[in-house]
Amino acid sequence: MLALLRDQGALLPLPKYDNCWLARTDPRDVARVESRTVLVTERRGDAVPAAGSAMGNWMSPQDFEAAAQERFPGCMEGRTLYVLPFCMGPPGSALCRAGLQLTDSAYVVASMRIMTRVGADYVSAALARGDFVRCLHALGRPRDGDPPGMASWPCDPARTLIAHLPSQRRVASYGSGYGGNSLLGKKCFALRIASCMARDEGWLAEHMLILGVRDPQGVKRYLAAAFPSACGKTNLAMMTPALPGWSVTCVGDDIAWMRFDDDGRLRAINPERGFFGVAPGTSPSTNPVAMATIRRDTIFTNVGHTSDGGACWDPIDRQLPPGTTVTSWLGRPWAPGDPEPSAHPNSRFCAPAANCPIMDPAWEDPAGVPIDAIVFGGRRPSGVPLVFEAFDWPHGVFVGSAMRSEATAAAEHTGGRLLHDPFAMRPFFGYNAARHLSHWLALGARPRPAGAPPLPRLFHVNWFLRDDATGSAAWPGFGHNIRVLAWICRRVQGAEPARATPIGWFPLEGALGVGGDEHRKLFPLSKAFWERETRELRRFYLENYGAELPNQIAEQLEGLEGRVRAM
């Protein structure tokens, strides 16, 4: 497949590394197209709350069939059809699920073989039963008169459509070859369709990394964490800790499927087999583990290309050898100081998880790993503290529902815009987002077996807080985030005191190795800020959930408003 793509001009070999390749897309096909991503259900209320559509896009079955008939018939004429049987999750797991994707993109084939377990042997029994998710993908072709784009990257941006039919366990994607739109095992199956499976079967499919944290005494705990795309999930999942004696192992960097076992413990698997990470922001200083992972068997997309056969992106935090030149993702000569970056802001690497030097020994354990804490977070430059703990499970679900974050280049939104992103799932809900909240609340409230461990504790983090006076980062982040994870682990253990505040439990001064003014900058608690925040949150709930907002979440908001008034 790689040789075929090379001969077609769709992949460029990168001889500086071992079996690594570069793809350049049509400049009009560079990100998830959320505005053209739809849920197809008989009743609109099964897909989105009646109050608004910010939590997803609905399409009727009749409109979908009309749209499909306008696009799919004849769209693969003259091309090769590839049939990809694949499974999500470790074979033998209670959560392992099968899929079958049809595609006319060799790039998708090569990428899916990295991201999923491809092969009839994995899923033959499921295919025989008809128990699999049906995934149809077609690149489409530009309409007459459209700009031709890049000949090696056919697409149909004007008519792109990514449709999900949850009741049929079916996905139909047309017009885009970009990862999230075309690698249908990823966001389409593993989140949108799987979240419906999880609702029906009593488990969770979430946009979360999974990592293991071992303390100097050898005690290991597993955490799941939900951040919006391009907000540092991969960097956290592959962290190199800055605290001596602490270590981190990676189970997954993007998606977690979680279920309570017979003993009442929440366990998680990573349904994927590879990493589809954002290249910009990944460097030897920020994520040396990722840099080691992507030096072999990796497909890069829309990064820069060096004349010595390597890949590069911005910022380039290393010196290039003398005489080395750079070609940008657009195929143009590039030099430091040029107004356009050498790599697209959403450029990617697609690499096998097995190549990561810190993969957890249990990352493919069919039973999954036990989750001790769940962490929510996003890009908030001001007002939101570095870390706090929710008071209990319902309050933690409320905290997850209240997440807001600056938009990133992973979707078509303008970067920097502050968006509500409940559970980091706003683009990925497979059903009514209000019912997603109810599902979380119900799982936490259901009877637990005698002797069951406590529910995972829930937290919120904000690595992106900025100093109001200087505008610079208030927290060093990256390897220093282990200090926050260490505090979380101590809280789970029950050995760490904390300070109760109106929004949750704060670390005591000195608990993270900082005190005085530095501690105060990292843990702001402004009455004016939280009054604005609660007003905005109430407006968001009203406009997007309306009467469907679960009563427990409304009560949590009222409780927060009362505590803020009393500050």
Residue pairs with C-beta under 8 A, 6 or more apart in sequence:
1 106
1 109
1 110
1 113
2 11
2 19
2 21
2 110
4 106
5 11
5 21
5 23
5 106
5 107
5 110
6 12
6 13
6 21
8 106
8 152
9 151
9 152
10 23
10 106
10 107
10 152
10 153
11 21
11 22
11 23
11 107
11 110
11 299
12 21
12 22
12 23
12 24
12 305
13 20
13 21
13 22
13 309
14 20
14 21
14 22
14 300
14 305
14 309
14 310
14 311
15 309
16 306
16 308
16 309
16 310
17 294
17 295
17 296
17 298
17 309
17 310
17 311
18 295
18 296
18 297
19 296
19 297
19 298
20 294
20 295
20 296
20 297
20 298
20 299
20 300
20 311
21 298
21 299
21 300
22 299
22 300
22 301
22 303
22 305
22 311
23 107
23 153
23 299
23 300
23 301
23 302
24 150
24 152
24 153
24 301
24 302
24 329
24 330
24 331
25 150
25 153
25 155
25 177
25 178
25 301
25 302
26 149
26 150
26 153
26 154
26 155
26 157
26 177
27 149
27 150
27 330
28 147
28 149
28 155
28 157
29 149
29 153
29 155
29 157
29 160
29 176
29 177
29 178
30 178
30 302
30 344
30 346
31 178
31 180
31 346
31 409
31 410
31 411
31 412
32 178
32 180
32 181
32 187
32 229
32 410
32 411
32 412
32 427
33 160
33 162
33 176
33 181
33 411
33 412
34 57
34 411
34 412
34 413
34 427
35 57
35 412
36 57
36 160
36 161
36 162
37 57
37 162
37 163
37 164
37 181
37 427
38 57
38 58
38 59
38 64
38 161
38 162
38 163
38 164
39 46
39 47
39 48
39 56
39 57
39 58
39 59
39 163
39 164
39 166
39 192
39 429
39 430
39 431
40 47
40 58
40 59
40 60
40 61
40 64
40 163
40 164
40 165
40 166
41 47
41 58
41 61
41 165
41 166
41 167
42 60
42 61
42 167
44 50
44 58
44 60
45 432
46 166
46 431
46 432
47 56
47 57
47 58
47 431
47 432
48 55
48 56
48 57
48 58
48 432
48 433
49 55
49 432
49 433
49 434
49 544
49 545
49 546
49 548
50 546
50 547
50 548
51 542
51 543
51 544
51 545
51 546
51 547
51 548
52 543
52 544
52 545
52 546
54 420
54 426
54 543
54 544
55 422
55 426
55 429
55 432
55 433
55 544
55 545
56 429
56 433
59 67
59 163
61 165
64 163
64 165
64 172
67 161
67 163
68 163
68 172
68 174
70 159
71 138
71 140
71 156
71 159
71 161
71 174
71 175
72 136
72 138
72 172
72 174
75 104
75 138
75 139
75 140
75 141
75 174
76 104
76 138
79 104
79 139
80 104
80 106
81 102
81 103
81 104
82 102
82 103
82 104
82 105
82 106
82 108
82 109
83 100
83 101
83 102
84 100
84 101
84 102
84 103
84 109
84 112
84 118
85 98
85 99
85 100
85 118
85 119
85 120
85 122
85 123
85 124
85 127
85 132
86 98
86 99
86 100
86 101
86 112
86 116
86 117
86 118
86 119
86 122
86 123
86 185
87 96
87 97
87 98
87 99
87 116
87 117
87 122
87 123
87 126
88 96
88 97
88 98
88 99
88 116
88 117
88 185
88 189
88 190
88 194
88 257
88 271
88 272
89 95
89 96
89 97
89 257
89 269
89 270
89 271
90 96
90 269
90 364
90 365
90 366
91 117
91 122
91 366
92 366
93 269
93 366
93 367
93 368
94 259
94 366
95 203
95 257
95 259
95 269
95 271
95 368
96 269
96 366
97 126
97 132
97 133
97 189
97 194
97 197
97 271
98 122
98 123
98 126
98 127
98 131
98 132
98 133
99 116
99 123
99 132
99 133
99 134
99 135
99 184
99 185
99 189
100 123
100 127
100 132
100 133
100 134
100 135
101 108
101 112
101 135
101 136
101 137
101 184
101 185
102 135
102 136
102 137
103 109
103 137
103 138
103 182
104 137
104 138
104 139
105 137
105 139
105 177
105 182
107 177
107 182
107 299
108 137
108 177
108 182
108 183
110 299
111 179
111 183
111 276
111 299
111 350
112 118
112 183
112 185
114 273
114 274
114 297
114 299
114 350
114 351
114 352
115 183
115 185
115 186
115 272
115 273
115 274
115 276
115 350
116 185
116 272
116 273
116 274
117 273
120 127
123 132
126 132
132 169
133 169
133 170
133 171
133 189
133 193
134 168
134 169
134 170
134 171
135 170
135 171
135 173
135 184
135 185
135 188
135 189
136 170
136 171
136 172
136 173
137 173
137 174
137 182
137 184
138 173
138 174
138 175
139 154
139 155
139 156
139 175
139 176
139 177
139 182
140 154
140 155
140 156
140 159
140 160
140 174
140 175
140 176
141 154
141 156
142 148
142 149
142 154
142 155
142 156
143 156
143 158
143 159
146 156
146 158
149 155
153 177
154 177
155 175
155 176
155 177
156 174
156 175
156 176
157 175
157 176
158 175
159 174
159 175
160 174
160 175
160 176
160 181
161 172
161 173
161 174
161 175
162 171
162 172
162 173
162 174
162 176
162 181
162 188
163 171
163 172
163 173
164 170
164 171
164 188
164 192
164 193
164 430
165 171
165 172
166 192
166 193
166 196
166 430
166 431
169 193
169 197
171 184
171 188
171 189
171 192
171 193
173 181
173 182
173 184
173 188
176 182
178 301
179 186
179 276
179 301
179 348
179 350
180 186
180 187
180 188
180 410
183 276
185 272
186 254
186 255
186 272
186 276
187 427
187 428
190 205
190 255
190 257
190 271
190 272
191 205
191 206
191 207
191 255
191 425
191 428
191 430
192 428
192 429
192 430
193 430
194 205
194 257
194 271
194 430
195 204
195 205
195 206
195 425
195 428
195 429
195 430
195 431
195 436
196 430
196 431
197 203
197 205
198 204
198 205
198 257
198 439
199 431
199 435
199 436
199 439
202 259
202 260
202 443
203 257
203 258
203 259
203 260
204 256
204 257
204 258
204 259
204 439
204 440
204 443
205 255
205 256
205 257
205 271
205 430
206 224
206 226
206 255
206 256
206 257
206 258
206 423
206 425
207 226
207 228
207 254
207 255
207 423
207 424
207 425
207 428
208 224
208 225
208 226
208 254
208 255
208 256
208 268
208 374
208 424
209 224
209 225
209 227
209 233
209 234
209 236
209 237
209 251
209 252
209 253
209 254
209 256
210 222
210 223
210 224
210 237
210 250
210 251
210 252
210 256
210 268
210 270
210 369
210 371
211 222
211 223
211 225
211 236
211 237
211 239
211 248
211 249
211 250
211 251
211 360
212 220
212 221
212 222
212 223
212 248
212 249
212 250
212 251
212 360
212 362
212 369
213 220
213 221
213 222
213 223
213 246
213 247
213 248
213 482
213 485
213 486
213 489
214 220
214 246
214 247
214 248
214 249
215 245
215 246
215 486
215 489
216 244
216 245
216 246
219 489
219 493
221 372
221 373
221 489
221 492
222 251
222 268
222 369
222 370
222 371
222 372
223 371
223 372
223 373
223 374
223 375
223 485
223 488
224 256
224 258
224 268
224 371
224 373
224 374
224 375
224 456
225 233
225 236
225 374
225 375
225 376
225 377
225 461
226 374
226 375
226 376
226 377
226 400
226 403
226 423
226 424
226 425
227 233
227 236
227 376
227 377
227 378
227 405
227 424
228 378
228 379
228 403
228 405
228 408
228 410
228 419
228 421
228 424
228 426
229 278
229 408
229 410
229 411
229 424
229 427
230 278
230 281
230 346
230 408
230 409
230 410
231 377
231 378
231 379
231 405
231 408
231 424
231 464
232 281
232 463
232 477
233 253
233 254
234 253
234 254
234 275
234 277
234 278
234 282
234 287
234 290
235 281
235 282
235 286
235 287
235 290
235 478
236 481
237 250
237 251
237 252
237 253
238 248
238 250
238 253
238 287
238 289
238 290
238 293
238 356
238 358
239 248
239 287
239 289
239 478
239 479
239 481
239 482
240 248
240 287
240 288
240 289
240 478
240 479
241 247
241 248
241 479
241 482
242 478
242 479
242 480
242 482
242 483
243 482
243 483
243 486
246 482
246 486
247 358
248 358
248 482
248 485
249 358
249 359
249 360
249 361
249 363
250 289
250 353
250 356
250 358
250 359
250 360
250 363
251 268
251 270
251 359
251 360
251 362
251 363
251 369
252 270
252 271
252 272
252 353
252 363
253 275
253 277
254 272
254 275
254 276
255 270
255 271
255 272
256 268
256 269
256 270
257 268
257 269
257 270
257 271
257 368
258 266
258 267
258 268
258 269
258 368
258 371
259 266
259 267
259 368
260 266
260 267
260 443
261 267
261 367
262 449
263 449
263 451
263 452
263 453
264 448
264 449
264 452
264 453
265 370
265 371
265 452
265 453
266 370
266 371
266 455
266 456
267 367
267 368
267 369
267 370
267 371
268 368
268 369
268 371
269 365
269 366
269 368
269 369
270 353
270 363
272 353
273 352
273 353
273 354
274 350
274 351
274 352
274 353
275 290
275 293
275 349
275 350
275 351
275 352
275 353
275 356
276 348
276 349
276 350
277 290
277 294
277 348
277 349
277 351
278 346
278 347
278 348
278 409
278 410
279 300
279 303
279 311
279 313
279 343
279 347
279 348
279 349
280 313
280 314
280 315
280 341
280 343
280 345
280 347
282 290
282 291
282 294
282 313
282 349
283 291
283 315
283 317
283 318
284 291
284 317
284 318
285 317
285 478
286 478
287 478
289 356
289 357
289 358
290 349
290 356
292 356
292 357
293 351
293 355
293 356
293 357
294 300
294 349
294 351
294 355
296 355
297 351
297 352
297 355
298 349
298 350
298 351
298 355
299 349
299 350
299 351
300 311
300 347
300 348
300 349
300 350
301 347
301 348
301 349
301 350
302 329
302 343
302 344
302 346
302 347
302 348
303 311
303 312
303 313
303 329
303 342
303 343
303 344
303 347
303 349
304 311
304 312
304 313
304 314
304 326
304 327
304 328
304 329
304 334
304 342
304 343
305 311
305 312
305 326
305 327
306 312
306 320
306 324
306 325
306 326
306 327
307 323
307 324
307 325
307 326
307 327
308 321
308 324
312 320
312 326
312 342
312 343
313 341
313 342
313 343
313 347
314 341
314 342
314 343
316 336
316 342
320 326
325 333
325 335
326 333
326 334
326 335
326 342
327 333
327 334
328 334
328 338
328 340
328 341
328 342
328 343
329 342
329 343
329 344
329 347
330 340
334 340
334 342
344 409
345 408
345 409
345 415
346 408
346 409
346 410
353 359
353 363
360 369
362 369
363 369
371 456
372 456
372 457
372 489
372 492
373 456
373 457
373 458
373 459
373 488
373 489
373 491
373 492
374 396
374 456
374 457
374 458
374 459
375 458
375 459
375 460
375 461
375 488
376 396
376 399
376 400
376 403
376 423
376 424
376 458
376 459
376 460
376 461
377 403
377 460
377 461
377 462
377 463
378 403
378 404
378 405
378 406
378 421
378 424
378 462
378 464
379 405
379 406
379 408
379 462
379 464
380 404
380 405
380 406
380 462
380 464
380 465
381 406
381 464
381 465
381 466
382 465
382 466
382 468
382 524
382 529
383 524
383 526
383 529
383 530
383 533
384 460
384 462
384 465
384 524
385 462
385 465
385 503
385 506
385 522
385 523
385 524
385 525
386 461
386 462
386 463
386 465
386 474
386 475
386 484
386 512
386 522
386 523
387 459
387 460
387 461
387 462
387 484
387 487
387 488
387 507
387 512
388 459
388 460
388 501
388 503
388 504
388 505
388 506
389 457
389 458
389 459
389 488
389 491
389 498
389 504
389 505
390 396
390 398
390 399
390 457
390 458
390 459
390 460
390 504
390 505
391 504
391 505
393 441
393 444
393 445
393 455
393 458
394 441
394 444
394 552
394 556
395 458
395 504
395 556
396 457
396 458
396 459
397 437
397 440
397 441
397 444
397 458
397 552
397 553
397 556
398 552
398 553
398 556
398 557
398 560
399 458
399 460
399 504
400 422
400 423
400 440
400 458
401 422
401 423
401 437
401 553
402 422
402 537
403 420
403 421
403 422
403 423
403 424
403 460
404 418
404 419
404 420
404 421
405 418
405 419
405 421
405 424
406 415
406 416
406 417
406 418
406 419
406 464
407 413
407 414
407 415
407 416
407 417
407 418
407 419
408 415
409 415
411 427
413 419
419 426
420 426
420 540
420 544
422 433
422 436
422 437
423 436
423 440
425 433
425 436
426 433
429 436
432 548
433 544
433 545
434 545
434 548
434 549
434 550
435 548
437 549
437 550
437 553
438 550
441 550
441 552
441 553
444 455
457 488
457 491
457 492
459 488
459 491
460 504
461 481
461 484
463 475
463 477
463 481
464 473
464 477
465 473
465 474
465 475
465 521
465 522
465 524
466 472
466 473
466 474
467 473
467 474
467 521
474 521
474 522
475 522
483 512
483 513
484 512
487 496
487 507
487 511
487 512
490 496
491 498
491 505
496 507
496 511
497 508
498 505
498 506
498 507
498 508
498 511
499 505
499 506
499 507
499 508
500 506
501 525
502 525
502 530
502 560
502 563
502 564
502 566
502 567
503 525
503 530
503 560
503 563
506 523
506 525
507 523
509 515
509 516
509 519
510 519
512 519
512 522
514 522
525 567
527 564
527 567
530 560
530 564
530 567
531 564
534 557
534 560
534 561
534 564
537 557
538 557
538 561
541 549
541 553
541 554
541 557
